Amino acid sequence: MQADIITKYRNGFCEVRDFLCKCRDSGLSAREYQRRFSLCYVRKGNFQFRAFRDDLDAYNGLVLVNKPGFEYRVSHEHHIPDECTIFSFDADFYEELAARYSAHFGGFFKDRDRPSMLIRPEMAAEYLHHRILTRLRVGAPSLEVDSLILELVESVLGCPQKWSDLQPLTSSQKKHHLVTVEEAKQFLQTHFSADISLDDVATACHTSKFHFSRVFRRIAGITPHQYLMRFRLNHAKQLLKNGSTSVTQAAFDSGFSDSNYFSAAFKNHYNTSPSTYLK
């Protein structure tokens, strides 16, 4: 497989790498060996991950979970190279994770015949992935980055009741709509604190708002408005967790113009008020 692999961060238990595929054909790659447990967050593109009996269809917003000790091959669905963020963990940390989440996902960690799986995690994982990359770009302290990585692991592996088999996308959706959803998410993540309208996002993605809403929901699993709201709430939660801001300021910094509306939305989503969470 042709790819640029750039190490963005390394600590005592994890390595974060930027994976930029350079393949532009649909051929099947040579066999490669998975040496470490990893969470692969798919940012762009679409590829088939084949390992033992698994044939997994990976695309934006999904996390590919890989256990160590097996061979795999990859093929691409279209000419657009995929981009991923790969979080690889050392053997001791993997043993801790396998013990902690052994009962999750149908006994995935105990099943020797199942080396990999795809998960569509909750918005917390998508936000934390974005947050980690943002903080790495500005050289954030290692302790902060380590904490965010641990939160990401918990958000992906710690909610088995949210996991289910993913419905495959059609060839037309992959070819024509995946890029639209990728561009929309990037726009929403970049401008989440601004007053964004549906027209703003649709225009940025060069499509009609009616067509865009339907496409986004089919691929992302939620509406554009739900995506933006959950992203804002996760950002506010992170600000409150750090304890460096007030509830009102956290609301405004996260894109909410009304602190009362923010408090109600926060309580509805997290089952606690922002002021209680701050305390």
Phi and psi in degrees as GROMACS dihedral restraints (atoms count N, CA, C in turn):
[ dihedral_restraints ]
;  ai    aj    ak    al  type     phi  dphi    fc
    3     4     5     6     1   -90.0    20    10
    4     5     6     7     1   124.0    20    10
    6     7     8     9     1  -163.0    20    10
    7     8     9    10     1   150.9    20    10
    9    10    11    12     1   -94.6    20    10
   10    11    12    13     1   123.7    20    10
   12    13    14    15     1  -119.8    20    10
   13    14    15    16     1   114.4    20    10
   15    16    17    18     1  -116.4    20    10
   16    17    18    19     1   123.2    20    10
   18    19    20    21     1   -77.1    20    10
   19    20    21    22     1   119.6    20    10
   21    22    23    24     1   -96.2    20    10
   22    23    24    25     1   -25.2    20    10
   24    25    26    27     1  -164.7    20    10
   25    26    27    28     1   146.1    20    10
   27    28    29    30     1  -147.4    20    10
   28    29    30    31     1   134.7    20    10
   30    31    32    33     1  -133.3    20    10
   31    32    33    34     1  -160.6    20    10
   33    34    35    36     1   -73.8    20    10
   34    35    36    37     1   -14.1    20    10
   36    37    38    39     1  -133.1    20    10
   37    38    39    40     1    -8.8    20    10
   39    40    41    42     1  -147.0    20    10
   40    41    42    43     1   149.6    20    10
   42    43    44    45     1  -126.7    20    10
   43    44    45    46     1   132.4    20    10
   45    46    47    48     1  -108.7    20    10
   46    47    48    49     1   122.2    20    10
   48    49    50    51     1  -124.8    20    10
   49    50    51    52     1   144.2    20    10
   51    52    53    54     1   -95.3    20    10
   52    53    54    55     1   118.2    20    10
   54    55    56    57     1  -107.3    20    10
   55    56    57    58     1   114.7    20    10
   57    58    59    60     1  -118.7    20    10
   58    59    60    61     1    99.1    20    10
   60    61    62    63     1   -68.8    20    10
   61    62    63    64     1   143.2    20    10
   63    64    65    66     1  -115.2    20    10
   64    65    66    67     1     4.8    20    10
   66    67    68    69     1   -73.3    20    10
   67    68    69    70     1   138.3    20    10
   69    70    71    72     1  -127.5    20    10
   70    71    72    73     1    24.7    20    10
   72    73    74    75     1  -131.9    20    10
   73    74    75    76     1   173.1    20    10
   75    76    77    78     1  -100.3    20    10
   76    77    78    79     1    16.3    20    10
   78    79    80    81     1   -69.8    20    10
   79    80    81    82     1   162.8    20    10
   81    82    83    84     1   -89.7    20    10
   82    83    84    85     1   130.6    20    10
   84    85    86    87     1   -70.9    20    10
   85    86    87    88     1   166.1    20    10
   87    88    89    90     1   -69.0    20    10
   88    89    90    91     1   162.5    20    10
   90    91    92    93     1   -69.1    20    10
   91    92    93    94     1   135.7    20    10
   93    94    95    96     1  -127.4    20    10
   94    95    96    97     1   159.4    20    10
   96    97    98    99     1  -109.5    20    10
   97    98    99   100     1   127.7    20    10
   99   100   101   102     1   -85.1    20    10
  100   101   102   103     1   112.7    20    10
  102   103   104   105     1   -97.0    20    10
  103   104   105   106     1   -26.3    20    10
  105   106   107   108     1  -130.6    20    10
  106   107   108   109     1   153.7    20    10
  108   109   110   111     1   -66.0    20    10
  109   110   111   112     1   135.6    20    10
  111   112   113   114     1  -145.9    20    10
  112   113   114   115     1   152.7    20    10
  114   115   116   117     1  -114.1    20    10
  115   116   117   118     1   118.7    20    10
  117   118   119   120     1  -109.6    20    10
  118   119   120   121     1   108.7    20    10
  120   121   122   123     1   -89.4    20    10
  121   122   123   124     1   120.2    20    10
  123   124   125   126     1   -86.2    20    10
  124   125   126   127     1   117.2    20    10
  126   127   128   129     1   -93.2    20    10
  127   128   129   130     1   -42.9    20    10
  129   130   131   132     1  -142.7    20    10
  130   131   132   133     1   157.9    20    10
  132   133   134   135     1    84.9    20    10
  133   134   135   136     1  -171.9    20    10
  135   136   137   138     1  -153.0    20    10
  136   137   138   139     1   127.4    20    10
  138   139   140   141     1  -146.2    20    10
  139   140   141   142     1   156.6    20    10
  141   142   143   144     1   -98.2    20    10
  142   143   144   145     1   125.4    20    10
  144   145   146   147     1  -105.8    20    10
  145   146   147   148     1   118.1    20    10
  147   148   149   150     1  -117.3    20    10
  148   149   150   151     1   118.4    20    10
  150   151   152   153     1  -144.8    20    10
  151   152   153   154     1   119.1    20    10
  153   154   155   156     1    54.7    20    10
  154   155   156   157     1  -117.9    20    10
  156   157   158   159     1   -89.7    20    10
  157   158   159   160     1    -6.3    20    10
  159   160   161   162     1   -84.7    20    10
  160   161   162   163     1   136.2    20    10
  162   163   164   165     1  -134.4    20    10
  163   164   165   166     1    94.8    20    10
  165   166   167   168     1  -105.7    20    10
  166   167   168   169     1   134.5    20    10
  168   169   170   171     1   -97.6    20    10
  169   170   171   172     1   101.3    20    10
  171   172   173   174     1  -101.1    20    10
  172   173   174   175     1   135.0    20    10
  174   175   176   177     1  -154.1    20    10
  175   176   177   178     1  -179.6    20    10
  177   178   179   180     1   -50.6    20    10
  178   179   180   181     1   135.6    20    10
  180   181   182   183     1    89.6    20    10
  181   182   183   184     1   -10.9    20    10
  183   184   185   186     1   -95.5    20    10
  184   185   186   187     1   153.7    20    10
  186   187   188   189     1  -116.3    20    10
  187   188   189   190     1   123.6    20    10
  189   190   191   192     1   -92.4    20    10
  190   191   192   193     1   116.4    20    10
  192   193   194   195     1   -99.6    20    10
  193   194   195   196     1   122.5    20    10
  195   196   197   198     1  -123.6    20    10
  196   197   198   199     1   126.4    20    10
  198   199   200   201     1   -84.3    20    10
  199   200   201   202     1   156.3    20    10
  201   202   203   204     1   -79.3    20    10
  202   203   204   205     1   158.7    20    10
  204   205   206   207     1    93.4    20    10
  205   206   207   208     1    33.4    20    10
  207   208   209   210     1  -150.5    20    10
  208   209   210   211     1   163.3    20    10
  210   211   212   213     1   -96.0    20    10
  211   212   213   214     1   151.0    20    10
  213   214   215   216     1  -145.7    20    10
  214   215   216   217     1   162.6    20    10
  216   217   218   219     1  -136.7    20    10
  217   218   219   220     1   157.1    20    10
  219   220   221   222     1  -132.4    20    10
  220   221   222   223     1   140.5    20    10
  222   223   224   225     1  -134.2    20    10
  223   224   225   226     1   151.2    20    10
  225   226   227   228     1  -102.0    20    10
  226   227   228   229     1   148.0    20    10
  228   229   230   231     1   -87.9    20    10
  229   230   231   232     1   -25.6    20    10
  231   232   233   234     1  -152.1    20    10
  232   233   234   235     1  -175.2    20    10
  234   235   236   237     1   -79.4    20    10
  235   236   237   238     1    -6.5    20    10
  237   238   239   240     1   -83.5    20    10
  238   239   240   241     1   117.0    20    10
  240   241   242   243     1   -63.6    20    10
  241   242   243   244     1   147.0    20    10
  243   244   245   246     1   -88.9    20    10
  244   245   246   247     1   154.5    20    10
  246   247   248   249     1  -127.2    20    10
  247   248   249   250     1   134.0    20    10
  249   250   251   252     1  -139.0    20    10
  250   251   252   253     1   155.7    20    10
  252   253   254   255     1  -109.2    20    10
  253   254   255   256     1   121.8    20    10
  255   256   257   258     1  -109.2    20    10
  256   257   258   259     1   122.0    20    10
  258   259   260   261     1  -104.2    20    10
  259   260   261   262     1   109.1    20    10
  261   262   263   264     1  -107.6    20    10
  262   263   264   265     1   137.5    20    10
  264   265   266   267     1  -119.8    20    10
  265   266   267   268     1   149.6    20    10
  267   268   269   270     1   -74.3    20    10
  268   269   270   271     1   170.9    20    10
  270   271   272   273     1   -63.2    20    10
  271   272   273   274     1   -42.3    20    10
  273   274   275   276     1   -64.0    20    10
  274   275   276   277     1   -41.1    20    10
  276   277   278   279     1   -67.7    20    10
  277   278   279   280     1   -36.8    20    10
  279   280   281   282     1   -62.1    20    10
  280   281   282   283     1   -40.2    20    10
  282   283   284   285     1   -62.0    20    10
  283   284   285   286     1   -38.8    20    10
  285   286   287   288     1   -64.1    20    10
  286   287   288   289     1   -44.5    20    10
  288   289   290   291     1   -64.2    20    10
  289   290   291   292     1   -42.9    20    10
  291   292   293   294     1   -61.7    20    10
  292   293   294   295     1   -37.7    20    10
  294   295   296   297     1   -72.0    20    10
  295   296   297   298     1   -40.8    20    10
  297   298   299   300     1   -68.0    20    10
  298   299   300   301     1   -39.3    20    10
  300   301   302   303     1  -111.8    20    10
  301   302   303   304     1    25.2    20    10
  303   304   305   306     1   -60.7    20    10
  304   305   306   307     1   -29.7    20    10
  306   307   308   309     1   -90.6    20    10
  307   308   309   310     1    -1.7    20    10
  309   310   311   312     1   -86.6    20    10
  310   311   312   313     1   156.7    20    10
  312   313   314   315     1    56.4    20    10
  313   314   315   316     1    43.6    20    10
  315   316   317   318     1    66.5    20    10
  316   317   318   319     1    31.6    20    10
  318   319   320   321     1    73.6    20    10
  319   320   321   322     1    29.8    20    10
  321   322   323   324     1   -52.0    20    10
  322   323   324   325     1   -45.1    20    10
  324   325   326   327     1   -70.5    20    10
  325   326   327   328     1   -19.6    20    10
  327   328   329   330     1   -95.2    20    10
  328   329   330   331     1   -13.4    20    10
  330   331   332   333     1   -86.2    20    10
  331   332   333   334     1   107.8    20    10
  333   334   335   336     1   -71.3    20    10
  334   335   336   337     1   -18.0    20    10
  336   337   338   339     1   -92.2    20    10
  337   338   339   340     1     5.3    20    10
  339   340   341   342     1  -127.4    20    10
  340   341   342   343     1    92.6    20    10
  342   343   344   345     1   -82.2    20    10
  343   344   345   346     1   -15.7    20    10
  345   346   347   348     1  -152.2    20    10
  346   347   348   349     1   161.5    20    10
  348   349   350   351     1  -156.8    20    10
  349   350   351   352     1   158.0    20    10
  351   352   353   354     1  -107.8    20    10
  352   353   354   355     1   137.7    20    10
  354   355   356   357     1  -129.9    20    10
  355   356   357   358     1   137.8    20    10
  357   358   359   360     1  -101.4    20    10
  358   359   360   361     1    97.2    20    10
  360   361   362   363     1   -76.3    20    10
  361   362   363   364     1   172.2    20    10
  363   364   365   366     1   -67.9    20    10
  364   365   366   367     1   169.0    20    10
  366   367   368   369     1   -58.2    20    10
  367   368   369   370     1   -27.4    20    10
  369   370   371   372     1   -54.6    20    10
  370   371   372   373     1   -40.5    20    10
  372   373   374   375     1   -67.1    20    10
  373   374   375   376     1   -41.5    20    10
  375   376   377   378     1   -64.5    20    10
  376   377   378   379     1   -41.9    20    10
  378   379   380   381     1   -66.0    20    10
  379   380   381   382     1   -44.9    20    10
  381   382   383   384     1   -64.0    20    10
  382   383   384   385     1   -38.2    20    10
  384   385   386   387     1   -58.6    20    10
  385   386   387   388     1   -47.7    20    10
  387   388   389   390     1   -60.6    20    10
  388   389   390   391     1   -42.9    20    10
  390   391   392   393     1   -64.5    20    10
  391   392   393   394     1   -42.1    20    10
  393   394   395   396     1   -61.4    20    10
  394   395   396   397     1   -47.7    20    10
  396   397   398   399     1   -63.4    20    10
  397   398   399   400     1   -39.4    20    10
  399   400   401   402     1   -63.6    20    10
  400   401   402   403     1   -45.2    20    10
  402   403   404   405     1   -71.4    20    10
  403   404   405   406     1   -31.8    20    10
  405   406   407   408     1   -66.4    20    10
  406   407   408   409     1   -34.2    20    10
  408   409   410   411     1   -65.3    20    10
  409   410   411   412     1   -27.2    20    10
  411   412   413   414     1  -102.6    20    10
  412   413   414   415     1     8.9    20    10
  414   415   416   417     1    69.3    20    10
  415   416   417   418     1    45.4    20    10
  417   418   419   420     1   -62.8    20    10
  418   419   420   421     1   154.3    20    10
  420   421   422   423     1   -58.3    20    10
  421   422   423   424     1   147.1    20    10
  423   424   425   426     1   -58.3    20    10
  424   425   426   427     1   -39.3    20    10
  426   427   428   429     1   -61.7    20    10
  427   428   429   430     1   -39.0    20    10
  429   430   431   432     1   -66.0    20    10
  430   431   432   433     1   -46.3    20    10
  432   433   434   435     1   -64.0    20    10
  433   434   435   436     1   -43.2    20    10
  435   436   437   438     1   -59.0    20    10
  436   437   438   439     1   -42.5    20    10
  438   439   440   441     1   -63.6    20    10
  439   440   441   442     1   -40.9    20    10
  441   442   443   444     1   -65.2    20    10
  442   443   444   445     1   -39.2    20    10
  444   445   446   447     1   -63.2    20    10
  445   446   447   448     1   -43.3    20    10
  447   448   449   450     1   -64.2    20    10
  448   449   450   451     1   -38.0    20    10
  450   451   452   453     1   -63.7    20    10
  451   452   453   454     1   -39.9    20    10
  453   454   455   456     1   -62.6    20    10
  454   455   456   457     1   -45.0    20    10
  456   457   458   459     1   -58.3    20    10
  457   458   459   460     1   -45.7    20    10
  459   460   461   462     1   -64.3    20    10
  460   461   462   463     1   -38.8    20    10
  462   463   464   465     1   -69.1    20    10
  463   464   465   466     1   -28.9    20    10
  465   466   467   468     1   -83.7    20    10
  466   467   468   469     1   -46.3    20    10
  468   469   470   471     1   -98.7    20    10
  469   470   471   472     1   -14.1    20    10
  471   472   473   474     1   -92.0    20    10
  472   473   474   475     1     3.5    20    10
  474   475   476   477     1  -128.1    20    10
  475   476   477   478     1    68.1    20    10
  477   478   479   480     1   -63.3    20    10
  478   479   480   481     1   -25.1    20    10
  480   481   482   483     1   -69.5    20    10
  481   482   483   484     1   -14.6    20    10
  483   484   485   486     1   -91.4    20    10
  484   485   486   487     1    -6.5    20    10
  486   487   488   489     1   -88.0    20    10
  487   488   489   490     1   141.6    20    10
  489   490   491   492     1  -157.1    20    10
  490   491   492   493     1   164.4    20    10
  492   493   494   495     1   -64.6    20    10
  493   494   495   496     1   137.9    20    10
  495   496   497   498     1   -86.5    20    10
  496   497   498   499     1   140.0    20    10
  498   499   500   501     1   -78.6    20    10
  499   500   501   502     1   129.8    20    10
  501   502   503   504     1   -66.8    20    10
  502   503   504   505     1   147.8    20    10
  504   505   506   507     1   -85.9    20    10
  505   506   507   508     1   153.8    20    10
  507   508   509   510     1   -78.2    20    10
  508   509   510   511     1   163.5    20    10
  510   511   512   513     1   -60.7    20    10
  511   512   513   514     1   -37.1    20    10
  513   514   515   516     1   -65.9    20    10
  514   515   516   517     1   -41.9    20    10
  516   517   518   519     1   -63.6    20    10
  517   518   519   520     1   -40.9    20    10
  519   520   521   522     1   -65.1    20    10
  520   521   522   523     1   -43.2    20    10
  522   523   524   525     1   -74.0    20    10
  523   524   525   526     1   -37.9    20    10
  525   526   527   528     1  -107.8    20    10
  526   527   528   529     1   -22.5    20    10
  528   529   530   531     1  -117.3    20    10
  529   530   531   532     1   -21.2    20    10
  531   532   533   534     1   -58.8    20    10
  532   533   534   535     1   -43.5    20    10
  534   535   536   537     1   -62.0    20    10
  535   536   537   538     1   -38.3    20    10
  537   538   539   540     1   -60.4    20    10
  538   539   540   541     1   -45.5    20    10
  540   541   542   543     1   -66.8    20    10
  541   542   543   544     1   -40.4    20    10
  543   544   545   546     1   -60.0    20    10
  544   545   546   547     1   -45.4    20    10
  546   547   548   549     1   -65.9    20    10
  547   548   549   550     1   -37.9    20    10
  549   550   551   552     1   -65.1    20    10
  550   551   552   553     1   -45.0    20    10
  552   553   554   555     1   -62.3    20    10
  553   554   555   556     1   -41.5    20    10
  555   556   557   558     1   -63.1    20    10
  556   557   558   559     1   -40.2    20    10
  558   559   560   561     1   -64.9    20    10
  559   560   561   562     1   -45.4    20    10
  561   562   563   564     1   -65.7    20    10
  562   563   564   565     1   -39.9    20    10
  564   565   566   567     1   -67.7    20    10
  565   566   567   568     1   -34.6    20    10
  567   568   569   570     1   -75.4    20    10
  568   569   570   571     1   -35.5    20    10
  570   571   572   573     1  -115.4    20    10
  571   572   573   574     1    22.6    20    10
  573   574   575   576     1   -60.6    20    10
  574   575   576   577     1   -26.4    20    10
  576   577   578   579     1   -84.8    20    10
  577   578   579   580     1    -5.2    20    10
  579   580   581   582     1   -93.1    20    10
  580   581   582   583     1   169.1    20    10
  582   583   584   585     1   -82.7    20    10
  583   584   585   586     1    96.4    20    10
  585   586   587   588     1  -101.2    20    10
  586   587   588   589     1   133.0    20    10
  588   589   590   591     1  -104.7    20    10
  589   590   591   592     1   165.2    20    10
  591   592   593   594     1   -62.4    20    10
  592   593   594   595     1   -37.2    20    10
  594   595   596   597     1   -61.0    20    10
  595   596   597   598     1   -38.1    20    10
  597   598   599   600     1   -60.3    20    10
  598   599   600   601     1   -46.4    20    10
  600   601   602   603     1   -70.4    20    10
  601   602   603   604     1   -43.9    20    10
  603   604   605   606     1   -62.4    20    10
  604   605   606   607     1   -40.6    20    10
  606   607   608   609     1   -64.0    20    10
  607   608   609   610     1   -41.6    20    10
  609   610   611   612     1   -63.1    20    10
  610   611   612   613     1   -27.4    20    10
  612   613   614   615     1   -98.4    20    10
  613   614   615   616     1     1.7    20    10
  615   616   617   618     1    59.9    20    10
  616   617   618   619     1    47.6    20    10
  618   619   620   621     1  -146.8    20    10
  619   620   621   622     1   168.0    20    10
  621   622   623   624     1   -77.2    20    10
  622   623   624   625     1   151.4    20    10
  624   625   626   627     1   -67.0    20    10
  625   626   627   628     1   -32.0    20    10
  627   628   629   630     1   -70.4    20    10
  628   629   630   631     1   -45.5    20    10
  630   631   632   633     1   -65.7    20    10
  631   632   633   634     1   -40.5    20    10
  633   634   635   636     1   -63.0    20    10
  634   635   636   637     1   -46.0    20    10
  636   637   638   639     1   -59.4    20    10
  637   638   639   640     1   -43.2    20    10
  639   640   641   642     1   -67.1    20    10
  640   641   642   643     1   -43.4    20    10
  642   643   644   645     1   -65.3    20    10
  643   644   645   646     1   -43.8    20    10
  645   646   647   648     1   -61.9    20    10
  646   647   648   649     1   -45.8    20    10
  648   649   650   651     1   -65.3    20    10
  649   650   651   652     1   -39.1    20    10
  651   652   653   654     1   -63.6    20    10
  652   653   654   655     1   -39.6    20    10
  654   655   656   657     1   -90.6    20    10
  655   656   657   658     1   -41.4    20    10
  657   658   659   660     1   -84.7    20    10
  658   659   660   661     1   -20.6    20    10
  660   661   662   663     1    89.3    20    10
  661   662   663   664     1    -8.9    20    10
  663   664   665   666     1  -140.7    20    10
  664   665   666   667     1   166.6    20    10
  666   667   668   669     1   -77.1    20    10
  667   668   669   670     1   161.7    20    10
  669   670   671   672     1   -57.3    20    10
  670   671   672   673     1   -38.9    20    10
  672   673   674   675     1   -66.0    20    10
  673   674   675   676     1   -42.6    20    10
  675   676   677   678     1   -63.2    20    10
  676   677   678   679     1   -40.5    20    10
  678   679   680   681     1   -60.7    20    10
  679   680   681   682     1   -47.9    20    10
  681   682   683   684     1   -63.7    20    10
  682   683   684   685     1   -44.0    20    10
  684   685   686   687     1   -62.7    20    10
  685   686   687   688     1   -44.8    20    10
  687   688   689   690     1   -68.3    20    10
  688   689   690   691     1   -34.6    20    10
  690   691   692   693     1   -65.1    20    10
  691   692   693   694     1   -44.4    20    10
  693   694   695   696     1   -62.1    20    10
  694   695   696   697     1   -42.7    20    10
  696   697   698   699     1   -65.0    20    10
  697   698   699   700     1   -38.7    20    10
  699   700   701   702     1   -66.5    20    10
  700   701   702   703     1   -36.7    20    10
  702   703   704   705     1   -66.6    20    10
  703   704   705   706     1   -44.3    20    10
  705   706   707   708     1   -61.1    20    10
  706   707   708   709     1   -42.1    20    10
  708   709   710   711     1   -60.2    20    10
  709   710   711   712     1   -40.4    20    10
  711   712   713   714     1   -65.6    20    10
  712   713   714   715     1   -40.7    20    10
  714   715   716   717     1   -63.9    20    10
  715   716   717   718     1   -43.3    20    10
  717   718   719   720     1   -68.1    20    10
  718   719   720   721     1   -35.8    20    10
  720   721   722   723     1   -63.6    20    10
  721   722   723   724     1   -35.9    20    10
  723   724   725   726     1   -71.6    20    10
  724   725   726   727     1   -18.4    20    10
  726   727   728   729     1    68.5    20    10
  727   728   729   730     1    21.7    20    10
  729   730   731   732     1  -107.1    20    10
  730   731   732   733     1    12.7    20    10
  732   733   734   735     1  -150.5    20    10
  733   734   735   736     1   165.2    20    10
  735   736   737   738     1   -87.1    20    10
  736   737   738   739     1   168.4    20    10
  738   739   740   741     1   -62.4    20    10
  739   740   741   742     1   -44.4    20    10
  741   742   743   744     1   -62.4    20    10
  742   743   744   745     1   -44.3    20    10
  744   745   746   747     1   -67.2    20    10
  745   746   747   748     1   -38.6    20    10
  747   748   749   750     1   -61.8    20    10
  748   749   750   751     1   -38.7    20    10
  750   751   752   753     1   -63.0    20    10
  751   752   753   754     1   -50.3    20    10
  753   754   755   756     1   -66.0    20    10
  754   755   756   757     1   -39.7    20    10
  756   757   758   759     1   -67.8    20    10
  757   758   759   760     1   -19.3    20    10
  759   760   761   762     1   -98.9    20    10
  760   761   762   763     1     3.1    20    10
  762   763   764   765     1   100.6    20    10
  763   764   765   766     1     6.6    20    10
  765   766   767   768     1   -93.5    20    10
  766   767   768   769     1   127.0    20    10
  768   769   770   771     1   -89.7    20    10
  769   770   771   772     1   -12.7    20    10
  771   772   773   774     1  -126.1    20    10
  772   773   774   775     1   115.3    20    10
  774   775   776   777     1   -67.3    20    10
  775   776   777   778     1   -31.0    20    10
  777   778   779   780     1   -67.4    20    10
  778   779   780   781     1   -42.7    20    10
  780   781   782   783     1   -63.7    20    10
  781   782   783   784     1   -40.3    20    10
  783   784   785   786     1   -61.0    20    10
  784   785   786   787     1   -45.6    20    10
  786   787   788   789     1   -61.2    20    10
  787   788   789   790     1   -41.2    20    10
  789   790   791   792     1   -66.7    20    10
  790   791   792   793     1   -42.6    20    10
  792   793   794   795     1   -66.3    20    10
  793   794   795   796     1   -40.0    20    10
  795   796   797   798     1   -63.2    20    10
  796   797   798   799     1   -46.5    20    10
  798   799   800   801     1   -65.5    20    10
  799   800   801   802     1   -38.6    20    10
  801   802   803   804     1   -65.5    20    10
  802   803   804   805     1   -34.7    20    10
  804   805   806   807     1   -84.9    20    10
  805   806   807   808     1   -38.9    20    10
  807   808   809   810     1  -109.2    20    10
  808   809   810   811     1     0.4    20    10
  810   811   812   813     1    61.8    20    10
  811   812   813   814     1    26.3    20    10
  813   814   815   816     1  -156.9    20    10
  814   815   816   817     1   151.9    20    10
  816   817   818   819     1   -77.0    20    10
  817   818   819   820     1   153.4    20    10
  819   820   821   822     1   -61.0    20    10
  820   821   822   823     1   -34.7    20    10
  822   823   824   825     1   -66.7    20    10
  823   824   825   826     1   -39.0    20    10
  825   826   827   828     1   -67.8    20    10
  826   827   828   829     1   -40.8    20    10
  828   829   830   831     1   -62.8    20    10
  829   830   831   832     1   -41.1    20    10
  831   832   833   834     1   -60.8    20    10
  832   833   834   835     1   -40.7    20    10
